[in-house]
Every structure is written in C-alpha cells, then in structure tokens.
Amino acid sequence: MSKTTITPATEEKVAPAVPEVMTIKNFRSNGDIENFYRYIHDNGLRREALMLMEYAISKVAKVRKGKRSKTLQ
C-alpha cells in the first residue's frame, strides 16, 4: 500500500474590493447585507423585517422633512 498525501490548495482567496462609499447601487452586493437577507428568508421573517423597515424609513423621512423646512425659511 502506498501512502498518498493531500496538500491543501495554495490558492489565495481574494476578497472583493469594498468601495469606500456605500451607495444604493452597491448596498445590496455587500456581503453583510446578503447574509442578512438570507437570514430573513431562511427564518421566515419577511413580515417583521418589513415592519422594521417601514418604521425606520418613517423616522428618517421625518428628520429629513424637518431639516428641509428649516433651511428653506
């Protein structure tokens, strides 16, 4: 019987280039966001996630609306 040795691959894993500025277009391609979407899908949390997003968007919209009215006056 002859022994065969298995050597690990020497290929280096290269991480995708992370842009310095997060924009709407590259937001969904972020690894953390993809994992978050996968977690929501796998655990059936779409309704809860939608409720949280609507709440967060409403709070941000109120803050933006307040800033706009102050700068216009």
C-alpha positions, 0 to 999 in steps of 0.5 A, a space after each residue: 500500500 502506498 501512502 498518498 498525501 493531500 496538500 491543501 490548495 495554495 490558492 489565495 482567496 481574494 476578497 472583493 474590493 469594498 468601495 469606500 462609499 456605500 451607495 444604493 447601487 452597491 448596498 445590496 452586493 455587500 456581503 453583510 447585507 446578503 447574509 442578512 437577507 438570507 437570514 430573513 428568508 431562511 427564518 421566515 421573517 419577511 413580515 417583521 423585517 418589513 415592519 422594521 423597515 417601514 418604521 425606520 424609513 418613517 423616522 428618517 423621512 421625518 428628520 429629513 422633512 424637518 431639516 428641509 423646512 428649516 433651511 428653506 425659511 
